[in-house]
Structures are given as C-alpha cells and as structure tokens.
Amino acid sequence: MKRKTVRITSLGYIVLTIIILVMAVSIYFIVWSMRNSNGEQPSGNINSNSVQAQTPTPSLAPISATTTAPVSTTAAVTTEPGNTPTSTTTMTPKQDDTPEPAVKTPTTAQVASAVDGTLNASGVVLRAGPAQTYSILGKFSSGTQLKVYEASGDYYFVRIVKENLIGYVAAKFVDKAGLLPGENATPTPKAIAGTIPGTVSASKLALRSVPSTADNTPIGEVVKGDSVLIFFKTGDFYYIQVVSTNVKCYAAAKYITASTTVPTGTPVPTK
C-alpha cells in the first residue's frame, strides 16, 4: 500500500510555530498560578518581617485654662480586722458654688416689738446677712429711718422704711429709740430718787434749756453711751440730768434709751 506524503507549506510552519508558542506560554502561566496557590511568593527584596504596622496616635483634646476641676475629698473607711480598708471619694462643691441664703423676713412678733431707728452716718451698707461676706443690697445716707427688729452680733436686722427693704446694717451706725426684746440698757450709776436711768443712743445729742428746737441754741451735747437720769417726759423731750456733769436740761426723747417707762410731767425740778 502506498503511503500518502503530507507537505507543509511555509505558511503552515508559521502557524504551527505560533500554536507551539501559545501552548508554551499557557503552560508557564498554569505552573506559576499553581505555585502561588501553594503559598509561595515570588523572590524579591521585600521582607514581610520588616513591615511594621503603625497605629495612629490620637490627638489630645485641648484643655481650657478656665476649666476648674471639682475638689475631691478621700475619706478612709474603717473595716473589720483582716479586711482591706477601702476609701470613698466625696465631691466637695467649690466655695463660690455655695448658694447664699435668702434674706429672711421679720416675724409677726418682731414687727410688733420693732423700735424706731435712724442712721447716724452716710454710705451705710445694707447687707443680705449679718457679716461683710454677704452681698450688698444698697447704701443709705445719714438720717435714713429704720425699723429695728433684732440684734445679731454687731448687726441689726432692720427695714429701710422709705424703700421698704429688709436686711442687716452695722449696729454702730444705728441710733434707736428703745430696747429690743431681751436687750438690756447700759448699766448706769444708781439713780437719785424720782429718776429713771437712761443711755444716749445717738452718736451726738444736743442738750437744750427748753423742750423745743425753735430759737433754742444747744447748751451742750452728749454722745452715744453716755448715762443720764430721766425725771419726766414732756412732748418729745426728756428732762434729764447728765451723770458725768450733773447738768440738768432737756434732750430729744427718741435718742435716749430708758430702762423703764418714763412718766409725763411739766414741773421742772429745782436745781
């Protein structure tokens, strides 16, 4: 039997060469893919251990210079023997956070027993409480009329009559025309027969020869705390004797605190 001979043309050789190249490239990529799937990595200069993860550092929030931290107080807690002592933290409010108490109002009894008073200086401060640490409610001039309700240390609890304001003023700036409940008059020397001990409550009190201020030049004066002996009352004046000088004269009754009720009268005792 005669064999058939197949002749390949030049074009056939070119086509065959291309097919072989394609097959070789395909086989290379198949092998490369298989090596990667088995965890192998291509060779190179990259060292996986040299790569370090960098954790970003959070920025610090700015702290205001005016922020005030609360004050904490740590108190030790007593425990039973054998137990570990613990501590508790108590938050203490700042001093300027402490609320100031509201100004109190006079009771019915205080209103009934109030005595009249007058400021003897200008620029006197009315405060919300009986101390200089309390807030100022106002300032008032000499001659301002008051109702005095009670004494609290060096202060009087008062009402400013015209403005109807209630608060505290320093007692040294108040001339009052009587005693408050529980208040005692300043002790005076033993009174002579028929007189009543009294104490001057005004900063200065004019002494007069007649019980009037009209066309009447003062014959002298006494000051706050001076002792007098009161004979009687006529109109708005007391007829008195000044203990320190034995001078007998008239003086405005509202500026003298008597130890008891003064009787009225008209006769002038013989000097």
C-alpha positions in Angstrom: 0.0 0.0 0.0 1.4 3.3 -1.0 1.8 6.0 1.8 0.5 9.4 1.4 3.0 12.2 1.9 1.8 15.5 3.5 3.8 18.6 2.6 3.7 21.6 4.9 4.0 24.9 3.3 5.8 28.0 4.7 2.5 29.4 5.9 1.9 26.1 7.8 5.2 26.3 9.5 4.4 29.8 10.7 1.0 28.8 12.0 2.5 25.7 13.8 5.2 27.9 15.4 2.5 30.3 16.8 0.5 27.4 18.2 3.5 26.0 20.0 4.4 29.4 21.5 0.8 29.9 22.7 0.9 26.5 24.3 4.2 27.2 26.0 3.0 30.5 27.4 -0.2 28.9 28.7 1.7 26.1 30.4 4.0 28.7 32.1 1.1 30.7 33.5 -0.6 27.5 34.7 2.5 26.4 36.6 3.0 30.0 38.0 -0.6 30.0 39.3 -0.2 26.7 40.9 2.9 27.8 42.8 1.1 30.9 44.1 -1.9 28.9 45.3 0.5 26.8 47.4 1.6 29.9 49.5 4.8 30.5 47.6 5.8 34.1 46.8 7.9 35.4 44.1 11.5 36.1 45.1 12.5 39.6 45.8 13.9 42.1 48.3 10.7 42.6 50.3 10.9 41.2 53.8 7.5 40.7 55.3 9.0 40.9 58.8 10.4 44.3 58.2 6.9 45.8 57.6 5.6 47.3 60.9 2.1 48.3 61.5 1.8 51.9 62.6 -1.1 52.7 65.0 -2.1 56.3 64.7 -1.8 58.2 67.9 -5.0 60.0 68.9 -4.6 63.8 69.3 -5.0 65.2 72.8 -8.1 67.4 73.1 -7.0 70.9 74.3 -7.9 71.7 77.9 -9.3 75.1 78.6 -7.3 77.1 81.1 -10.5 78.3 82.7 -11.9 74.8 83.4 -12.0 74.3 87.2 -11.8 70.7 88.4 -14.0 69.8 91.3 -12.3 69.2 94.6 -12.5 65.7 95.8 -12.0 64.5 99.4 -10.9 61.0 100.1 -12.2 59.6 103.3 -10.8 56.4 104.8 -13.4 53.7 105.7 -12.8 51.6 108.8 -13.1 47.9 108.2 -13.2 44.8 110.3 -9.8 43.2 111.3 -8.4 41.2 108.4 -10.2 43.1 105.7 -8.5 45.6 103.4 -9.5 49.2 104.1 -11.2 50.9 101.3 -11.7 54.6 100.6 -14.6 56.6 99.3 -14.4 59.8 97.4 -16.8 62.7 98.3 -17.2 65.6 95.9 -16.9 68.9 97.7 -18.5 71.9 96.0 -16.3 74.9 95.3 -16.8 77.9 97.7 -18.2 80.1 95.0 -20.8 77.5 94.2 -22.3 77.7 97.7 -25.7 79.4 97.4 -26.2 82.5 99.7 -29.3 82.1 101.9 -32.2 84.3 101.0 -32.8 87.4 103.2 -35.3 86.4 105.9 -38.5 88.3 106.7 -39.4 89.6 110.2 -41.9 87.6 112.1 -45.2 89.0 113.4 -43.8 89.2 116.9 -40.7 91.1 115.6 -42.9 93.5 113.7 -44.9 94.2 116.8 -41.8 94.8 119.0 -39.8 96.7 116.5 -38.2 100.0 117.6 -37.6 103.1 115.5 -34.1 103.8 114.4 -32.0 106.3 112.4 -28.7 106.0 110.6 -26.1 108.3 112.1 -23.7 108.1 109.1 -23.8 108.3 105.3 -22.8 105.5 103.0 -24.1 102.8 105.4 -24.4 99.5 103.6 -27.5 97.3 103.9 -26.5 93.6 103.5 -28.3 90.3 103.0 -26.8 88.9 106.2 -25.0 89.9 109.5 -21.5 89.9 108.1 -19.3 91.6 105.5 -19.2 88.5 103.4 -22.9 88.9 102.4 -24.0 90.7 99.3 -24.8 94.4 99.4 -28.5 95.4 98.9 -28.0 99.1 99.0 -26.3 102.1 100.5 -28.0 104.8 102.6 -27.4 108.3 104.0 -27.4 109.7 107.4 -31.0 110.3 108.8 -32.5 107.3 107.0 -35.4 106.0 109.0 -35.4 102.4 110.1 -37.5 99.8 111.9 -35.2 97.7 114.0 -36.3 94.1 114.6 -33.4 92.3 116.4 -29.7 92.4 117.2 -27.4 89.8 115.5 -23.9 90.2 116.7 -22.6 93.5 115.6 -25.5 94.0 113.2 -29.2 94.9 113.4 -31.9 93.2 111.4 -33.8 96.2 110.0 -36.2 97.5 107.4 -35.5 100.7 105.5 -38.8 102.5 105.9 -38.9 104.6 102.7 -37.6 101.9 100.3 -39.2 99.0 102.2 -36.0 97.0 102.0 -35.1 94.4 104.7 -31.6 93.5 105.6 -28.7 94.0 108.0 -26.7 97.1 109.0 -23.8 97.5 111.4 -25.2 98.4 114.8 -22.7 101.2 115.3 -24.4 103.2 112.6 -27.9 102.9 114.1 -29.4 105.2 116.7 -32.5 103.5 118.0 -35.2 104.9 120.3 -35.8 102.0 122.6 -34.8 98.4 123.6 -35.4 95.3 121.7 -36.8 92.2 123.4 -34.1 90.6 125.6 -31.9 93.7 125.2 -30.7 95.4 128.4 -29.9 99.1 128.9 -26.3 100.0 129.6 -25.8 99.9 133.3 -25.8 103.4 134.9 -24.9 104.8 138.3 -27.5 104.5 141.0 -30.4 106.9 140.2 -31.4 109.6 142.5 -34.9 109.5 143.9 -37.6 110.1 141.4 -35.4 109.5 138.3 -35.0 106.7 135.7 -31.6 105.5 134.4 -31.1 106.0 130.7 -28.5 105.8 128.0 -27.8 108.0 125.0 -28.4 106.0 121.7 -27.4 108.8 119.2 -23.9 109.5 118.0 -24.4 113.0 119.3 -27.3 114.5 121.2 -27.9 118.2 121.7 -28.8 119.4 125.3 -31.3 122.3 125.5 -32.6 124.6 128.1 -36.2 124.3 127.0 -38.1 121.3 125.4 -38.0 122.8 121.9 -35.7 123.2 118.9 -37.2 126.5 117.8 -35.0 129.5 118.5 -33.1 127.4 121.0 -29.3 127.2 120.9 -28.0 124.0 122.4 -26.2 124.4 125.7 -24.0 121.3 125.2 -24.1 117.8 123.9 -23.7 114.2 124.9 -22.5 111.2 122.9 -23.6 107.6 122.3 -23.3 105.5 125.5 -23.4 108.4 128.0 -25.5 107.9 131.1 -28.4 110.2 132.1 -31.0 110.3 134.7 -34.5 111.0 133.4 -37.0 113.0 135.5 -40.0 113.0 133.2 -41.2 113.4 129.6 -42.9 116.4 128.2 -43.8 116.3 124.5 -40.9 114.8 122.5 -38.3 115.6 125.2 -37.0 114.2 128.4 -35.9 116.4 131.3 -32.6 114.8 132.3 -29.5 115.1 134.4 -26.2 114.2 132.7 -24.4 111.8 135.1 -20.9 112.9 134.1 -21.5 116.6 134.6 -24.7 116.8 136.7 -26.1 119.2 134.2 -29.9 119.3 134.1 -31.6 120.0 130.8 -33.9 118.8 128.0 -33.0 116.3 125.2 -34.9 114.6 122.5 -36.5 111.5 124.0 -36.2 109.3 120.9 -32.4 109.4 121.2 -32.3 108.2 124.8 -33.0 104.6 125.8 -34.8 104.5 129.1 -34.6 101.4 131.4 -38.4 101.6 132.1 -41.4 103.7 131.2 -40.9 107.4 131.8 -43.9 109.3 133.3 -45.0 112.6 131.8 -44.8 115.8 133.7 -44.4 119.5 133.4 -42.8 120.9 136.6 -39.1 121.4 136.4 -37.2 120.1 139.4 -35.3 122.7 141.4 -31.6 122.7 140.6 
